Amino acid sequence: MFLAILFSLSDFSAISEMPSLLLKRTIQLTMLIAVAIAAVAATHVDCDTTAAAQARTAEAALATLRTAGWGVEIGSLYFPPQAEGHANNPSTTYGRYNFTEHPTGVNGTWRLGPQDALAWLGCTPPLAKYFSWRSYLAVRTDPLRELLASLGDSANQLVFNTSRGSGAAAFNSTALLVTTADASSAAAVAGAFVGAGHPASAVNLDAVPSAVVRLGYATTDDILYISLRLSLPADARAGAAYLAATWPVYRLTAPVGAVPAPLPTAADRPRGRSHPEARLAPSLATLVSSTTAAWSAAGYTLSTSTVLTPFNKTGWDCIAEDTNCQGDNHDALYSVQRPGMMLALNSSVMVVVGVNHVPAAGVTYVNVDVNDELTLDAPVAVNNAAFAGSAVHFGGPGQPDAALLYAYAISRDCAAAEAVAGAYCMEVTAAALPMTHPMGVIERAYLQADARTGPAAEELLSATVLHFVA
């Protein structure tokens, strides 16, 4: 849409006859910002500043940068339909940046010059279990391969700087996010927006480590993308309004002759280790046994028992190894079932038995989803809000530490499994995941509050997947 508007503007005779190319470009940019901000305003997103105020700030900041020799291109932050592949979390919607210049051939991805920057000025999401921003090395070329590797810690609600602060105050607030690999560029861009009235306390830096990323616009340079994760909004309507918005993003090309000042690679926040779950091992083993007994009494036979394996790599590991990290996130610990297994209609069921890491380890939320091992789609999930009472259901009223544990069935037909599973069943239809595709299970534990990042693998007890055949 933005590119089409830009082309139509170039046909206006009143503009084309103006002697100043700079004035023409300024008018074009002002109109583009107005259109983009109007799209945000039309969705009625709750925020502590108006779309018009954000537009005025952006116009003033970009005018300052243009005067200093910066080039400006407008793009957008948008939320496509639930992304497919790469084991995406069904409880999360993923935002992307999109630009029309310097095309990469993959929608939602972009390249970045060593001293260039991206700037997003807008409102943070409504109250939710989790949100974060993080840039990724998406594709490395020559030869072509996908990495999907994070470039450092995620900027989550506990650390994100907004006009109202961080933590519980971080929602529905105004913020600026600057993505760049250069310290001087970061200072110049942030300074222009602060000079235009944006609060200095509401600036965030998404640092791209030039030491490990091949920056530039050549076809051999790395292709990047950014992910804004929004998980489980408290108000579904407010969440839908936010996801319907398309926010303006600015690609800022550094002035010719600017002196490089590469940003150092930042140290990661240490993963949380203050809530070890080892003491729950006996209770977890008891629940595994009682769950097995419950299904055996109903005529099912235990086929396999698989303990989930933590995916304990970061983007740094995957970049060094030249392997696909599948969109890793430092704020989460992913535990996966490998290999996947077939789940037949009415004749088999899987039951995930594990620790509810929210009360046990202080994480923000936990979810369990199934993963198509062929396509990597994750069609359905259940989160910790549904775990309450499940350990007592499968383990009986005497189940020790019942409030800290869960057991949840996965079936092709939950009605057929209801006699044993009760309400604790996640249905995976053939339409959601074909019968001929093997199914994996992923447990995700997000954002340990006191660590402000994800929990350490050695802190949590891994869940067990029990596969029963009728």
N, C-alpha and C positions, 0 to 999 in steps of 0.2 A: 504494500500500500504506500509506504513512504517513498519508494523509488518512483512510482507512478505519479505521485504528487509533485515530486521534484522535476520530472520531465514536463509536466503540464505548466509548472511555473516558468520554465525556460521559454515557453511560447508566448508569455504575456509581453505584448509590445511595449507597455509602459516600463517594464523592468529591463527588457533587452536594450532599450534606448538609453538607459542610464549610463553615464560615463564611467562610473566606478564599479569594477568587478567585485570589490570587497563589499560595497553597499548591496549589490545584488545578492551575493551569497548570504549576507546578514539577514536580508528580508526573507530569503528562502528558508534559512534556518529557523527564524522566528516563527514562520508559519508552520513549519514542521513540528516544532516544539508545541505550538498551540494545538495542533491536531492530536499529537500523542497524549498530551495532558488531558484533552477533552475526552479521549477514550478511557482514561483512568477515572475521570470525574463521573462519567456516565454509569459506571458500575457501583457508585455509592460506597466506596471503600471508606471505612471509619479510620480517621487519622487526626493527629493534633495539628496539622497544617492542611490548608486547602490545596487543590490542584493548581489553582491560579497563583498562589504564593510560591509553590514549587516552580512553576513556569517562570515567574519573575526572577527567582534566584538563579535558575539555569541560564536564562537569557543574559543576565548581568555577568555571570561567571564565564560563560563562553565568549562574550564580547571581550572580556579582559584577556582571555587566552588567545583569541584571534589577533588582537592588537600586538601580543607578544610573539606572534609568528606561528601559533599552533594551528593545525588543520583540524576541522571538525566534521565528523560524519555521524549521522543519527541512525541508531538501530533500535532494537526493542528487547525487553525482557518479557517473555510470554510463557504460557503454560500449555504445552500440547496435551492431547489426550494421553491417558496413562501409557507411559513408554513401554515398549516391548523389548524383551531380551535383557541379557546381562543380570538376570535375577533381581530385577527392580522390586522394591517393597510395595505390595499392593496397598499398604496403609499410607503411602506417601505420594504426593504429586511433585513433579520435578520441573522447575523453571529453567529456561534456557535464554541465552543471548543470541540474537540473530542480526546479521548485517548483510547488506547487498553488495558492498564493495569488497574487493579481495576475496572472491568466492573460493571456498575450499572443496565444493562438491558434496558436502554433507551438511544438511540443514541443522542449525543450532550450534555450529562450530565456527571457529575463526582462527586467524593467525594474528600475531602481535609483534610489532617491531621492538627492538631492544630498548628504546627510550620512549615508546608510545604508551598510552594508557587508555583504559576504559573507565568511564564514570557512570554510576547509577545513582540518581537522587530520587528517593521515593519514600513510601511508607512500608514499614515492616508488617508481617502478617498479623491477623487477629490471634487472640489467645489460642494456643495449640499445645500439644504435648512437646512438639519439637520443630524448630526451623534452623537452617544453617545455609551459608554460602560457602562454596569452595570451587576453585579453578582446577582443571585436570589436564594432563597430557592425554589427549584422546587418541591421536593417530600419529605414529612415527613413519616417515616415508623413507624410501630408498634403502632397503626394500619396504614396501608398504605393509604395515602390521598395526593392529589395534592394541593399545596399552590400557586406556581408561584408568590411568594412575593418578591419584591425588597428589597435589603439589604442596602438601603440608596440612596443618591442623585446619579443621573447619571452624568458621566463625558462627558459632551457635548463639542462642538467645542468652546464654550465661555470660558471654564475652562480647557480644555485639554492642557497639556504642550507638545509642540513639538519643534523640532529644529529651527523652524521659529517663534515660539510664539503661542499665542492663538487667538481666534476670527477669523478675516478674514484671518490671516496667518496660521491657523491650518490645512489647506488642503494640500494634496500632500507633507506632511512633515514626518520626521522620529520621532518615539516616542517609549518609553518603558512603558509597563503597567505591574505592579506587583500586583498580587492578593494573599493576605495572611491575616491571622488573628493575626499575630505575628509581633511586632515592630522590634525585633532583626532580624528576617528573612527578613523583608522588607529592613532593612538597609544593610544586608549582600548581598542580591541579587542585589539591586540597586548599591551598592558599587562595585560589581564585574563587572557590565556592564559599569559603569562610568570609572572604572579603565582600561577597555578595549578600551576606547575611545568614549563611548556614552556621549553626553552632559548631564551634571547634571541638566540642566534646562529643559530637555525633558523627565523627569521621572514622572510617574503617579502611585498613589497608589489606588488600588481597595480594600478597607478594608472590610474584612469579620468579622462581629461582633460576637465574640465567646460567648458573653453573651446570644445570642438568637439562635445560630446555633449549632447543635450537630455535632461536627467535628470528623473525623476518617474514617476508611475504613471498619468498621463492617457493616453488613447488616441492623443494627438498626440505623446507623448514617444517617444524612440528605444527600439527593442528591441535588447537586447544578447545575446550568448552568449559562452561561454568554451570554448576548445579545449585539451584536454590531448592532445598528440600523443605516441604511443608507437610507435617504429619499430624493427623487426627485433630483438626480444629474443634474447639469446644462448642462452637455454634456453627452448624452446618451451613446456614445461609450466609453468615459472614465469611466463612471459608470459600464458598462458591463465588461470592462477589469478588473476593481478592483474586481468585484463580481466573476469573473472567477478564481481569484487567490486563492491558498491554502497556508496560511502563517504558518510557524512553531511556535509552542507553546511549552514551556518546563515546565514539572512538576518537581519541585525541592524538594527532600526529605531531611529534615533537618538532620544534623549530630546527631548521638547517643549522648545523654548526654547534648544536648543544653538546656540552661536554658530558660524556657518559659517567654515570655513578651507579654501577650495578648494586642491587640490594643483596646482602648476604643471605644465605639459606638459613631460615629461622629454626631454632631448636623446637622440637615437638613438646607439647605438654605431656608430662608423665601420665601413663594410664593409671587408673585408680587401683589401689591395693589395700584400702582401709576396711573392706568388708568381706573378709574371706568366708566362703560358704562351706568349707571342709567339714565343719561340725554337723552339717545337715546330711552328710553322706549316709549314715545309718537309716535315717528317716526316708531318704530318697530310695534306698534299696528296699525298704519295707513296702513303699508304694508301688515299686516295680513288681514285687512279688504278689501283692494283693490285686493289682490290676490284671496280672497274668491269670490269677486264680478266678477272677470274675468272668473273664472271657472263656476260660477253659470250662467253667461250669455251664456256660451257655452253648457248648458244643464246638467251640473254636480250638484250633491247635496252634500253638506258637511256632511260627516258621523261622523267623530270624529276630535277633535282638541286636540293634546297632547303636552304639554311643556316638553322638554327634561330635565332629572334629572342628575345633576352633580354626577359623581362617585368620592366621596371626601375622599377616603381611601388611605392610603399608605401601603406598605408592612409591616410596623411595626404593623398597626392595624390588618391586616389579620393574621399575625403570632400570635398576642396576642389572637385573636378570634378563631384561628384555622380554617380559612375560605379561600377559593380560591380567590386570588387577580387578577387572569387572566393576569399576566404580567404587573402590574401597572408601571407607569413611572412618577417620580416626575417632569419631564420636561413638562408634558402634563396635560391638564384638559380634561377629557373625559365626555361628556354629552350623556346620552343614553335614548332611547325610551323603555319603559316597560309598559305593555307587547307589544310584536310584533303584527303585524296584517297581514291578508292575502291580497295579491295584485293580483287581477284577471286579466287575459288577456283582454285588450281593454275595460274593464268595470270600472276600477278604477285607480286612480293615487294618489300618495302622493306628497305633495309639502313642502319642508323644507324652512321655512322663519326665517332668523336670522341676527345676526350682523357679519359683516366681521371683525373679531378680529385683523387682521393684521394692517390695518390703525387705527382701533378704540382703540386697547389696546396694540399695539406694540409687538405682538407675531410674530414669524418667519414664520409660515404658519398654515393654517387651512384646514382641509379636512372633507368631509361628506361621509360616506360610509354606505352601507346596510349590515346587519348582519343576517345570517341564525340562527334563534333562536333555532333550533334543533341541528345543528352541530357546531355552533359558528364560521363557516367560514365567512369571509368578502370578497366577490368576486369582488366587484367593488367600485370605489370611485371617487370623484371629489374634486379638491382642489381650493383654493381661486383664482388661476389664471383664473379660468373659471367664477368667480362671476361677473366680470365687466359688467355693463349694465343690470344685471338681475332685480334689484330693479326698474329701470325705465321701463323695459319691462312689469313687472306685476303691477307696481304702477302708471305708467304714468309719464310724464316729470315733474309733480309737486310734485313727491314723496320727502318729506323732508329727508335730510341726505342720499340721494340715494347712494352716493359713499361709505358709511359706512355700507350698508345693502346688503343682498342678498336674492333671492328666487330661488329655484331650484327644478324642478319636478323629480320624480322617477316613471318610468312606465315600464311595461312589453313590451311595443311597443311604442317607442318614435315617430314613424311615425304617429301612430293613435292620439297622443297627440300634434302633431306639431302645429296645428291650434291655440292652446292656449299657449303651452310651448315655441314654437319657438326653438331656439338653446339651451335653458336652460333645458335640460332633460337628465337624466342618465338612461340608459336602463338596466334592469335586466332580462335576458332571463331565461327560464325554465332550460336550461342547467347549468346556473350559480347558480341558486337557485330554487329548485323544487317548482312547483306551490302549492304543499300541505304543504309547510313549511312556518310558520309565519316569517315575515320579520321585523327586527328592524332597527333603524337608530342610528348611532353614529356620533357625531360631536367632532372633536379633535382639540384643540388649543395648539400648541407646542411652548415652549421656549420663554418666555418674556425676551427680551434682557437686560433690565436694572436690572432685578432680577436674571438673569442667571439660571433661572429654570422656572417652569410653573406658570401660573397666578392663583390667588386665585378664588375659586368658587364664592365668593360674589362680585368679581370685574366684572364678565362677565354677560351679559344678555343671558339667555337660549333661544335656538331656539324653534320654534313651528312647529310641523308636522301636516299638514292638510290632511285628507284623504277624497278624493272625489269619489263618485260613479256615474257612468253615468246612 
